[in-house]
Amino acid sequence: IIVFDEECFQGRRHEFTSECTNVMELGFETVRSLRVESGAWVGYEHASFQGQQFVLERGEYPQCDAFGGSNAYHIERLTSFRPIACANHRECRMTIFERENFLARKGELSDDYPSLQAMGWCNNEVGSLKVQSGAFVCYQYPGYRGYQYIMECDRHCGEYKHFKEFGSHCQTRLIQSIRRIQQ
Amino acid sequence: IIVFDEECFQGRRHEFTSECTNVMELGFETVRSLRVESGAWVGYEHASFQGQQFVLERGEYPQCDAFGGSNAYHIERLTSFRPIACANHRECRMTIFERENFLARKGELSDDYPSLQAMGWCNNEVGSLKVQSGAFVCYQYPGYRGYQYIMECDRHCGEYKHFKEFGSHCQTRLIQSIRRIQQ
């Protein structure tokens, strides 16, 4: 991943092949554009992998609105990054549960679902989930919109038993679309 | 589709089963929340299917940021709607071309591609495209972000030979992710 402190790949530049806990330590004030040359990465709003998270796949992100989400609360910066190691799994498998602690109705996922309701999930919420293999990104709204939560089989042992474990910025159980992260 | 003139499914309400060219004619000032109960729809910023376009799949959109995109230019309204008739195709097939008028290198698509570059397309642009069956949504940036362009086999005979035909709001050939629209 190559990051720049100005829009359109201008200004100070730095290339990473592994995680970076704080771009400010490299003399950056912020990151305003970036290019992913290989792999799949997560970018975080704050240092040490805190705040809003954004999946970053191969391609060009010339300004903040290119990596940001569609939330009312727009971010203007990325401060830390890491590669998604388990995005190289050929097969992605996940179980979603209606309630916390892996309780109530469940659904097995191994594909991309722009609308969980269209695939038969009778709810706009997910209470907890287990990732058996690979990595997924969950979104608040249908069509891959709103806050993003990156879920990996090799973090938390793949277990996310309460919405507070979905991400440090997660405040509700609202999840309406889910897709695999591949590279 | 059921639309509301206030956030969180409050205020004046109207249900549609076919296209609506202008919600203002029904006494709405704007649409601030909506629920898609069946099918796949497109919502437009302006009347008569003009301006930014947004794919709307089954689920709940409690406020404008839920259906809007991640663009710097945020919309606060939807004014017209129509169902995507050909989203009921079982198979979606599309050919993308590097240049206008179906020229230069081409790629055949029949799946979802959060990064066209990761699947081997050596460019961040698409010059023209043909939809053989079904419907797709193309996005400016990787990971289904940025402006959306809805492409259907039964509109324009499925042929989009210049970026100006991608949508009335389209100003560049930048397309970095594409996915099928199903229902």
Interface residues (C-beta under 8 A of the other chain):
Chain A: V36 F54 V55 L56 E57 R58 G59 E60 Y61 Q63 C64 D65 A66 F67 G68 G69 S70 N71 A72 D112 P114 S115 L116 Q117 A118 N124 V137 Q140 Y141 P142 G143 Y144 R145 G146 Q176 S177 R179 I181 Q182 Q183
Chain B: V36 F54 V55 L56 E57 R58 G59 E60 Y61 Q63 C64 D65 A66 F67 G68 G69 S70 N71 A72 D112 P114 S115 L116 Q117 A118 N124 V137 Q140 Y141 P142 G143 Y144 R145 G146 Q176 S177 R179 I181 Q182 Q183
